[in-house]
Amino acid sequence: MSVRTRADLDQLPPYVAGRTIPGSIKLASNEVSEGPLPSVVEAINRAAAEVHRYPDMGVGRLTGELAERLDVPSARIAVGCGSVALCQQLVQAMCTPDDEVVFPWRSFEAYPIVTQVAGAQAVRVPLTAGHALDLDALLAAITPKTRLVFVCTPNNPTGTLLRRAEVESFLDRVPSDVLVALDEAYFEFVTDPDAPNGVDIAAERDNVVALRTFSKAYGLAGLRVGYAVGPQRVAEALRKVCIPFSVNAVAQTAAIASLDAPDELRKRCANVASERERVHRELVGIGYDVPETQANFVWLPLGERTDEFNEHCLGNKVVVRAFAGDGARVTIGLPEENDAFLAAARSFPL
């Protein structure tokens, strides 16, 4: 065959999605088990009747709704096909093949993928022994070639949270020409009063962009819509590299309806946080080493026993997300789903 693709794609790490196995409980993808917020379902059904029309390419109404609720100018907001698409757009907008993207590892597994797809150089920075982001190490990894730093908090897959004071101290030391992306995909689940608010921080700094999504707490993972809040120049760049019409019409309608249901969202997130605390407490009581989590999942750092634990859970009809050699991430589901997982965890020989 004479047609050639980029040679470096042979080394591109694949994105591994959480498995879906009929008849099993899926706790592998950090989805919410309850689906979209109740009042949003009707809006989705209405929007489905209009899918023969192109969506609003500029995502104007949703951007305006976000601007009003977040109290930021619309010009500083960019909406994308999920926050993962915005991650890739950031690399495309900020980097050339000579530039570096710094990120913690292990963290969101899309970071090295979107970096390589965009042709930039990936710099992985190990987590601390406590499975948290090492901000001093991230800072030390920044070089004159660095254009972008991803900071995921709560971190995926470990669930660990950075506090505002340490984030501010880190940002004070980052060179002003390096953009820091605060990835807050799990922001709505956070209950710690000392947690940072990326949107507020981005309003105060010229080199910070906050990323959020409707996929997790809002239950719109299948519709793909997220947003970035940052400097106007960065938001403009994100819109320039966005694929036209990539945020579909149903997603835009569902996101707007979700913003109109804050009470439903608070109730859902409170339930998740309560179950998160219960699952964490019971796992620690069983004897697992589980770091503190502020996301809608727990992290079990099982090392070389990860695959064994994964197979054990599958045998008990529970699907978790295994990262071979590192650990397993388990989504917080409904109480009965969590009970099934805890039963499997109890029967695994430690």
Contacts in CASP RR format, 6 or more apart in sequence:
PFRMAT RR
TARGET T0000
AUTHOR 0000-0000-0000
METHOD contacts of the structure
MODEL  1
MSVRTRADLDQLPPYVAGRTIPGSIKLASNEVSEGPLPSVVEAINRAAAE
VHRYPDMGVGRLTGELAERLDVPSARIAVGCGSVALCQQLVQAMCTPDDE
VVFPWRSFEAYPIVTQVAGAQAVRVPLTAGHALDLDALLAAITPKTRLVF
VCTPNNPTGTLLRRAEVESFLDRVPSDVLVALDEAYFEFVTDPDAPNGVD
IAAERDNVVALRTFSKAYGLAGLRVGYAVGPQRVAEALRKVCIPFSVNAV
AQTAAIASLDAPDELRKRCANVASERERVHRELVGIGYDVPETQANFVWL
PLGERTDEFNEHCLGNKVVVRAFAGDGARVTIGLPEENDAFLAAARSFPL
8 116 0 8 1.000
8 119 0 8 1.000
11 116 0 8 1.000
12 113 0 8 1.000
12 116 0 8 1.000
12 117 0 8 1.000
13 109 0 8 1.000
13 112 0 8 1.000
13 113 0 8 1.000
13 116 0 8 1.000
14 113 0 8 1.000
15 109 0 8 1.000
15 110 0 8 1.000
15 113 0 8 1.000
16 109 0 8 1.000
17 29 0 8 1.000
18 26 0 8 1.000
18 28 0 8 1.000
18 29 0 8 1.000
18 319 0 8 1.000
18 321 0 8 1.000
19 26 0 8 1.000
19 28 0 8 1.000
19 319 0 8 1.000
20 26 0 8 1.000
20 319 0 8 1.000
21 314 0 8 1.000
21 317 0 8 1.000
21 319 0 8 1.000
23 317 0 8 1.000
24 314 0 8 1.000
24 317 0 8 1.000
24 318 0 8 1.000
24 319 0 8 1.000
25 317 0 8 1.000
25 318 0 8 1.000
25 319 0 8 1.000
25 337 0 8 1.000
25 340 0 8 1.000
25 341 0 8 1.000
26 319 0 8 1.000
26 331 0 8 1.000
27 297 0 8 1.000
27 318 0 8 1.000
27 319 0 8 1.000
27 320 0 8 1.000
27 321 0 8 1.000
27 330 0 8 1.000
27 331 0 8 1.000
27 332 0 8 1.000
27 333 0 8 1.000
27 337 0 8 1.000
27 341 0 8 1.000
28 319 0 8 1.000
28 320 0 8 1.000
28 321 0 8 1.000
28 329 0 8 1.000
28 331 0 8 1.000
29 221 0 8 1.000
29 321 0 8 1.000
29 331 0 8 1.000
30 156 0 8 1.000
30 186 0 8 1.000
30 216 0 8 1.000
30 295 0 8 1.000
30 296 0 8 1.000
30 297 0 8 1.000
30 329 0 8 1.000
30 331 0 8 1.000
31 215 0 8 1.000
31 216 0 8 1.000
31 219 0 8 1.000
31 221 0 8 1.000
31 331 0 8 1.000
32 216 0 8 1.000
32 217 0 8 1.000
32 219 0 8 1.000
32 268 0 8 1.000
32 272 0 8 1.000
32 296 0 8 1.000
32 333 0 8 1.000
33 333 0 8 1.000
33 334 0 8 1.000
33 337 0 8 1.000
34 219 0 8 1.000
34 268 0 8 1.000
34 334 0 8 1.000
35 219 0 8 1.000
36 44 0 8 1.000
36 218 0 8 1.000
36 219 0 8 1.000
36 220 0 8 1.000
36 254 0 8 1.000
36 258 0 8 1.000
37 218 0 8 1.000
37 219 0 8 1.000
37 257 0 8 1.000
37 258 0 8 1.000
37 261 0 8 1.000
37 264 0 8 1.000
37 265 0 8 1.000
37 268 0 8 1.000
38 261 0 8 1.000
38 264 0 8 1.000
39 257 0 8 1.000
39 260 0 8 1.000
39 261 0 8 1.000
39 264 0 8 1.000
40 218 0 8 1.000
40 220 0 8 1.000
40 254 0 8 1.000
40 257 0 8 1.000
40 258 0 8 1.000
40 261 0 8 1.000
43 253 0 8 1.000
43 254 0 8 1.000
43 256 0 8 1.000
43 257 0 8 1.000
44 223 0 8 1.000
44 250 0 8 1.000
44 253 0 8 1.000
44 254 0 8 1.000
44 257 0 8 1.000
46 253 0 8 1.000
47 249 0 8 1.000
47 250 0 8 1.000
47 253 0 8 1.000
47 254 0 8 1.000
48 250 0 8 1.000
50 249 0 8 1.000
51 248 0 8 1.000
51 249 0 8 1.000
51 250 0 8 1.000
53 249 0 8 1.000
54 245 0 8 1.000
54 249 0 8 1.000
55 245 0 8 1.000
55 247 0 8 1.000
55 248 0 8 1.000
55 249 0 8 1.000
55 251 0 8 1.000
55 252 0 8 1.000
56 249 0 8 1.000
56 252 0 8 1.000
57 244 0 8 1.000
57 245 0 8 1.000
58 79 0 8 1.000
58 239 0 8 1.000
59 79 0 8 1.000
59 80 0 8 1.000
59 247 0 8 1.000
59 252 0 8 1.000
60 74 0 8 1.000
61 252 0 8 1.000
61 256 0 8 1.000
62 79 0 8 1.000
62 225 0 8 1.000
62 227 0 8 1.000
62 247 0 8 1.000
62 252 0 8 1.000
62 255 0 8 1.000
62 256 0 8 1.000
63 74 0 8 1.000
63 77 0 8 1.000
63 79 0 8 1.000
63 227 0 8 1.000
64 74 0 8 1.000
64 77 0 8 1.000
65 256 0 8 1.000
65 259 0 8 1.000
66 72 0 8 1.000
66 74 0 8 1.000
66 77 0 8 1.000
66 79 0 8 1.000
66 227 0 8 1.000
66 229 0 8 1.000
66 259 0 8 1.000
67 73 0 8 1.000
67 74 0 8 1.000
67 77 0 8 1.000
69 259 0 8 1.000
70 77 0 8 1.000
70 199 0 8 1.000
70 229 0 8 1.000
72 199 0 8 1.000
72 203 0 8 1.000
72 229 0 8 1.000
72 230 0 8 1.000
73 232 0 8 1.000
75 232 0 8 1.000
75 235 0 8 1.000
75 236 0 8 1.000
76 202 0 8 1.000
76 229 0 8 1.000
76 230 0 8 1.000
76 231 0 8 1.000
76 232 0 8 1.000
76 235 0 8 1.000
77 227 0 8 1.000
77 228 0 8 1.000
77 229 0 8 1.000
77 230 0 8 1.000
77 235 0 8 1.000
78 86 0 8 1.000
78 89 0 8 1.000
78 227 0 8 1.000
78 228 0 8 1.000
78 234 0 8 1.000
78 235 0 8 1.000
78 238 0 8 1.000
78 239 0 8 1.000
78 242 0 8 1.000
79 225 0 8 1.000
79 226 0 8 1.000
79 227 0 8 1.000
79 228 0 8 1.000
79 247 0 8 1.000
79 252 0 8 1.000
80 86 0 8 1.000
80 89 0 8 1.000
80 225 0 8 1.000
80 226 0 8 1.000
80 227 0 8 1.000
80 228 0 8 1.000
80 238 0 8 1.000
80 242 0 8 1.000
80 246 0 8 1.000
80 247 0 8 1.000
81 224 0 8 1.000
81 225 0 8 1.000
81 226 0 8 1.000
81 243 0 8 1.000
81 246 0 8 1.000
81 247 0 8 1.000
81 251 0 8 1.000
82 213 0 8 1.000
82 214 0 8 1.000
82 215 0 8 1.000
82 224 0 8 1.000
82 225 0 8 1.000
82 226 0 8 1.000
83 183 0 8 1.000
83 185 0 8 1.000
83 211 0 8 1.000
83 212 0 8 1.000
83 213 0 8 1.000
83 215 0 8 1.000
83 226 0 8 1.000
83 227 0 8 1.000
83 228 0 8 1.000
84 108 0 8 1.000
84 110 0 8 1.000
84 114 0 8 1.000
85 224 0 8 1.000
85 226 0 8 1.000
85 242 0 8 1.000
85 246 0 8 1.000
86 211 0 8 1.000
86 226 0 8 1.000
86 227 0 8 1.000
86 228 0 8 1.000
86 238 0 8 1.000
87 108 0 8 1.000
87 110 0 8 1.000
87 111 0 8 1.000
87 114 0 8 1.000
87 150 0 8 1.000
87 181 0 8 1.000
87 183 0 8 1.000
87 211 0 8 1.000
88 110 0 8 1.000
88 114 0 8 1.000
88 117 0 8 1.000
88 118 0 8 1.000
89 238 0 8 1.000
89 241 0 8 1.000
89 242 0 8 1.000
90 148 0 8 1.000
90 179 0 8 1.000
90 181 0 8 1.000
90 209 0 8 1.000
90 228 0 8 1.000
90 234 0 8 1.000
90 238 0 8 1.000
91 101 0 8 1.000
91 114 0 8 1.000
91 115 0 8 1.000
91 117 0 8 1.000
91 118 0 8 1.000
91 119 0 8 1.000
91 120 0 8 1.000
91 148 0 8 1.000
92 118 0 8 1.000
92 241 0 8 1.000
93 234 0 8 1.000
93 237 0 8 1.000
93 238 0 8 1.000
93 240 0 8 1.000
93 241 0 8 1.000
94 147 0 8 1.000
94 148 0 8 1.000
94 179 0 8 1.000
94 237 0 8 1.000
95 101 0 8 1.000
95 115 0 8 1.000
95 118 0 8 1.000
95 119 0 8 1.000
95 120 0 8 1.000
95 147 0 8 1.000
95 148 0 8 1.000
96 120 0 8 1.000
97 119 0 8 1.000
97 120 0 8 1.000
97 121 0 8 1.000
98 121 0 8 1.000
98 145 0 8 1.000
99 120 0 8 1.000
99 121 0 8 1.000
99 145 0 8 1.000
99 146 0 8 1.000
99 147 0 8 1.000
99 148 0 8 1.000
100 120 0 8 1.000
100 121 0 8 1.000
100 122 0 8 1.000
100 123 0 8 1.000
100 143 0 8 1.000
100 145 0 8 1.000
100 146 0 8 1.000
100 147 0 8 1.000
101 111 0 8 1.000
101 115 0 8 1.000
101 120 0 8 1.000
101 121 0 8 1.000
101 122 0 8 1.000
101 123 0 8 1.000
101 146 0 8 1.000
101 147 0 8 1.000
101 148 0 8 1.000
101 149 0 8 1.000
101 150 0 8 1.000
102 123 0 8 1.000
102 125 0 8 1.000
102 138 0 8 1.000
102 141 0 8 1.000
102 142 0 8 1.000
102 146 0 8 1.000
102 148 0 8 1.000
102 149 0 8 1.000
102 150 0 8 1.000
103 111 0 8 1.000
103 112 0 8 1.000
103 115 0 8 1.000
103 122 0 8 1.000
103 123 0 8 1.000
103 124 0 8 1.000
103 125 0 8 1.000
103 149 0 8 1.000
103 150 0 8 1.000
103 151 0 8 1.000
103 152 0 8 1.000
104 124 0 8 1.000
104 125 0 8 1.000
104 126 0 8 1.000
104 127 0 8 1.000
104 133 0 8 1.000
104 134 0 8 1.000
104 138 0 8 1.000
104 150 0 8 1.000
104 151 0 8 1.000
104 152 0 8 1.000
104 155 0 8 1.000
105 111 0 8 1.000
105 112 0 8 1.000
105 124 0 8 1.000
105 125 0 8 1.000
105 126 0 8 1.000
105 127 0 8 1.000
106 127 0 8 1.000
106 157 0 8 1.000
106 158 0 8 1.000
106 323 0 8 1.000
106 326 0 8 1.000
107 127 0 8 1.000
107 133 0 8 1.000
107 150 0 8 1.000
107 152 0 8 1.000
107 155 0 8 1.000
107 156 0 8 1.000
107 157 0 8 1.000
108 150 0 8 1.000
108 152 0 8 1.000
108 156 0 8 1.000
108 183 0 8 1.000
108 185 0 8 1.000
111 122 0 8 1.000
111 150 0 8 1.000
112 122 0 8 1.000
112 124 0 8 1.000
115 121 0 8 1.000
115 122 0 8 1.000
116 122 0 8 1.000
120 147 0 8 1.000
120 148 0 8 1.000
121 145 0 8 1.000
123 141 0 8 1.000
123 146 0 8 1.000
125 134 0 8 1.000
125 137 0 8 1.000
125 138 0 8 1.000
125 141 0 8 1.000
126 134 0 8 1.000
126 137 0 8 1.000
127 133 0 8 1.000
127 134 0 8 1.000
127 155 0 8 1.000
127 158 0 8 1.000
127 160 0 8 1.000
128 134 0 8 1.000
130 160 0 8 1.000
130 291 0 8 1.000
131 155 0 8 1.000
131 158 0 8 1.000
131 159 0 8 1.000
131 160 0 8 1.000
131 291 0 8 1.000
131 299 0 8 1.000
131 301 0 8 1.000
132 155 0 8 1.000
132 158 0 8 1.000
132 160 0 8 1.000
132 162 0 8 1.000
132 291 0 8 1.000
133 151 0 8 1.000
133 152 0 8 1.000
133 153 0 8 1.000
133 155 0 8 1.000
133 160 0 8 1.000
133 162 0 8 1.000
135 151 0 8 1.000
135 162 0 8 1.000
135 166 0 8 1.000
135 167 0 8 1.000
135 169 0 8 1.000
135 170 0 8 1.000
138 149 0 8 1.000
138 151 0 8 1.000
138 170 0 8 1.000
139 170 0 8 1.000
139 173 0 8 1.000
139 174 0 8 1.000
142 149 0 8 1.000
142 174 0 8 1.000
142 175 0 8 1.000
142 178 0 8 1.000
146 175 0 8 1.000
146 178 0 8 1.000
147 177 0 8 1.000
147 178 0 8 1.000
147 179 0 8 1.000
148 178 0 8 1.000
148 179 0 8 1.000
148 180 0 8 1.000
148 181 0 8 1.000
149 174 0 8 1.000
149 178 0 8 1.000
149 179 0 8 1.000
149 180 0 8 1.000
149 181 0 8 1.000
150 181 0 8 1.000
150 183 0 8 1.000
151 162 0 8 1.000
151 167 0 8 1.000
151 170 0 8 1.000
151 180 0 8 1.000
151 181 0 8 1.000
151 182 0 8 1.000
151 183 0 8 1.000
152 183 0 8 1.000
152 185 0 8 1.000
153 160 0 8 1.000
153 161 0 8 1.000
153 162 0 8 1.000
153 167 0 8 1.000
153 182 0 8 1.000
153 183 0 8 1.000
153 184 0 8 1.000
153 195 0 8 1.000
153 196 0 8 1.000
154 160 0 8 1.000
154 161 0 8 1.000
154 186 0 8 1.000
154 189 0 8 1.000
154 190 0 8 1.000
154 293 0 8 1.000
154 294 0 8 1.000
154 295 0 8 1.000
155 161 0 8 1.000
155 295 0 8 1.000
156 185 0 8 1.000
156 186 0 8 1.000
156 295 0 8 1.000
156 297 0 8 1.000
156 329 0 8 1.000
157 297 0 8 1.000
157 299 0 8 1.000
157 321 0 8 1.000
157 323 0 8 1.000
157 327 0 8 1.000
157 329 0 8 1.000
158 291 0 8 1.000
158 293 0 8 1.000
158 299 0 8 1.000
158 301 0 8 1.000
159 186 0 8 1.000
159 291 0 8 1.000
159 292 0 8 1.000
159 293 0 8 1.000
159 294 0 8 1.000
159 295 0 8 1.000
159 297 0 8 1.000
159 298 0 8 1.000
159 299 0 8 1.000
160 291 0 8 1.000
160 292 0 8 1.000
160 293 0 8 1.000
160 294 0 8 1.000
160 299 0 8 1.000
161 190 0 8 1.000
161 192 0 8 1.000
161 195 0 8 1.000
161 292 0 8 1.000
161 293 0 8 1.000
161 294 0 8 1.000
162 195 0 8 1.000
162 196 0 8 1.000
163 192 0 8 1.000
163 194 0 8 1.000
163 195 0 8 1.000
163 196 0 8 1.000
164 194 0 8 1.000
164 195 0 8 1.000
164 196 0 8 1.000
164 197 0 8 1.000
164 201 0 8 1.000
165 194 0 8 1.000
167 182 0 8 1.000
167 196 0 8 1.000
167 201 0 8 1.000
168 196 0 8 1.000
168 201 0 8 1.000
171 180 0 8 1.000
171 201 0 8 1.000
171 205 0 8 1.000
171 207 0 8 1.000
171 208 0 8 1.000
174 180 0 8 1.000
174 207 0 8 1.000
176 206 0 8 1.000
176 207 0 8 1.000
177 207 0 8 1.000
178 207 0 8 1.000
179 207 0 8 1.000
179 208 0 8 1.000
179 209 0 8 1.000
179 234 0 8 1.000
180 207 0 8 1.000
180 208 0 8 1.000
180 209 0 8 1.000
181 208 0 8 1.000
181 209 0 8 1.000
181 210 0 8 1.000
181 211 0 8 1.000
182 196 0 8 1.000
182 198 0 8 1.000
182 201 0 8 1.000
182 202 0 8 1.000
182 208 0 8 1.000
182 209 0 8 1.000
182 210 0 8 1.000
182 211 0 8 1.000
183 211 0 8 1.000
184 198 0 8 1.000
184 210 0 8 1.000
184 211 0 8 1.000
184 212 0 8 1.000
185 211 0 8 1.000
185 212 0 8 1.000
185 213 0 8 1.000
185 215 0 8 1.000
185 216 0 8 1.000
186 216 0 8 1.000
186 217 0 8 1.000
186 294 0 8 1.000
186 295 0 8 1.000
186 296 0 8 1.000
187 197 0 8 1.000
187 198 0 8 1.000
187 212 0 8 1.000
188 216 0 8 1.000
188 217 0 8 1.000
188 218 0 8 1.000
188 265 0 8 1.000
188 269 0 8 1.000
189 216 0 8 1.000
189 217 0 8 1.000
189 269 0 8 1.000
189 272 0 8 1.000
189 273 0 8 1.000
189 276 0 8 1.000
189 294 0 8 1.000
189 295 0 8 1.000
189 296 0 8 1.000
190 294 0 8 1.000
190 295 0 8 1.000
191 273 0 8 1.000
191 294 0 8 1.000
192 294 0 8 1.000
195 294 0 8 1.000
198 208 0 8 1.000
198 210 0 8 1.000
198 229 0 8 1.000
199 210 0 8 1.000
199 212 0 8 1.000
199 229 0 8 1.000
201 208 0 8 1.000
201 210 0 8 1.000
202 208 0 8 1.000
202 209 0 8 1.000
202 210 0 8 1.000
202 229 0 8 1.000
202 230 0 8 1.000
202 231 0 8 1.000
203 229 0 8 1.000
206 231 0 8 1.000
207 231 0 8 1.000
208 230 0 8 1.000
209 228 0 8 1.000
209 229 0 8 1.000
209 230 0 8 1.000
209 231 0 8 1.000
209 234 0 8 1.000
210 228 0 8 1.000
210 229 0 8 1.000
210 230 0 8 1.000
211 226 0 8 1.000
211 227 0 8 1.000
211 228 0 8 1.000
212 226 0 8 1.000
212 227 0 8 1.000
212 228 0 8 1.000
212 229 0 8 1.000
213 225 0 8 1.000
213 226 0 8 1.000
213 227 0 8 1.000
214 220 0 8 1.000
214 223 0 8 1.000
214 225 0 8 1.000
214 226 0 8 1.000
214 251 0 8 1.000
214 254 0 8 1.000
214 255 0 8 1.000
214 258 0 8 1.000
215 221 0 8 1.000
215 222 0 8 1.000
215 224 0 8 1.000
215 225 0 8 1.000
215 226 0 8 1.000
216 296 0 8 1.000
217 265 0 8 1.000
217 268 0 8 1.000
217 269 0 8 1.000
217 272 0 8 1.000
217 296 0 8 1.000
218 255 0 8 1.000
218 258 0 8 1.000
218 265 0 8 1.000
220 251 0 8 1.000
220 254 0 8 1.000
220 255 0 8 1.000
220 258 0 8 1.000
223 248 0 8 1.000
223 250 0 8 1.000
223 251 0 8 1.000
223 254 0 8 1.000
223 255 0 8 1.000
224 247 0 8 1.000
224 248 0 8 1.000
224 251 0 8 1.000
225 247 0 8 1.000
225 251 0 8 1.000
225 252 0 8 1.000
225 254 0 8 1.000
225 255 0 8 1.000
226 255 0 8 1.000
228 234 0 8 1.000
228 235 0 8 1.000
228 238 0 8 1.000
229 235 0 8 1.000
258 265 0 8 1.000
272 296 0 8 1.000
272 332 0 8 1.000
272 333 0 8 1.000
275 332 0 8 1.000
275 333 0 8 1.000
275 334 0 8 1.000
275 335 0 8 1.000
275 338 0 8 1.000
276 293 0 8 1.000
276 295 0 8 1.000
276 296 0 8 1.000
276 298 0 8 1.000
276 332 0 8 1.000
278 338 0 8 1.000
279 298 0 8 1.000
279 330 0 8 1.000
279 332 0 8 1.000
279 338 0 8 1.000
279 341 0 8 1.000
279 342 0 8 1.000
280 290 0 8 1.000
280 292 0 8 1.000
280 293 0 8 1.000
280 298 0 8 1.000
282 342 0 8 1.000
283 290 0 8 1.000
283 298 0 8 1.000
283 300 0 8 1.000
283 342 0 8 1.000
283 345 0 8 1.000
284 290 0 8 1.000
286 342 0 8 1.000
286 345 0 8 1.000
286 346 0 8 1.000
286 350 0 8 1.000
287 350 0 8 1.000
288 300 0 8 1.000
288 345 0 8 1.000
288 350 0 8 1.000
289 300 0 8 1.000
289 301 0 8 1.000
290 298 0 8 1.000
290 299 0 8 1.000
290 300 0 8 1.000
291 299 0 8 1.000
291 301 0 8 1.000
293 299 0 8 1.000
296 331 0 8 1.000
296 332 0 8 1.000
296 333 0 8 1.000
297 329 0 8 1.000
297 330 0 8 1.000
297 331 0 8 1.000
297 332 0 8 1.000
298 329 0 8 1.000
298 330 0 8 1.000
298 332 0 8 1.000
299 327 0 8 1.000
299 328 0 8 1.000
299 329 0 8 1.000
299 330 0 8 1.000
300 309 0 8 1.000
300 327 0 8 1.000
300 328 0 8 1.000
300 329 0 8 1.000
300 330 0 8 1.000
301 326 0 8 1.000
301 327 0 8 1.000
302 308 0 8 1.000
302 309 0 8 1.000
302 325 0 8 1.000
302 326 0 8 1.000
302 327 0 8 1.000
302 328 0 8 1.000
303 325 0 8 1.000
303 326 0 8 1.000
303 327 0 8 1.000
304 325 0 8 1.000
306 322 0 8 1.000
306 323 0 8 1.000
306 324 0 8 1.000
306 325 0 8 1.000
306 326 0 8 1.000
306 327 0 8 1.000
306 328 0 8 1.000
307 322 0 8 1.000
307 324 0 8 1.000
307 325 0 8 1.000
309 320 0 8 1.000
309 322 0 8 1.000
309 327 0 8 1.000
309 328 0 8 1.000
309 348 0 8 1.000
310 320 0 8 1.000
310 322 0 8 1.000
310 328 0 8 1.000
312 344 0 8 1.000
312 347 0 8 1.000
312 348 0 8 1.000
313 319 0 8 1.000
313 320 0 8 1.000
313 328 0 8 1.000
313 341 0 8 1.000
313 344 0 8 1.000
313 345 0 8 1.000
313 348 0 8 1.000
315 344 0 8 1.000
316 340 0 8 1.000
316 343 0 8 1.000
316 344 0 8 1.000
316 347 0 8 1.000
317 340 0 8 1.000
318 340 0 8 1.000
318 341 0 8 1.000
318 344 0 8 1.000
320 328 0 8 1.000
320 329 0 8 1.000
320 330 0 8 1.000
320 341 0 8 1.000
321 328 0 8 1.000
321 329 0 8 1.000
321 330 0 8 1.000
321 331 0 8 1.000
322 328 0 8 1.000
323 329 0 8 1.000
330 341 0 8 1.000
332 338 0 8 1.000
END
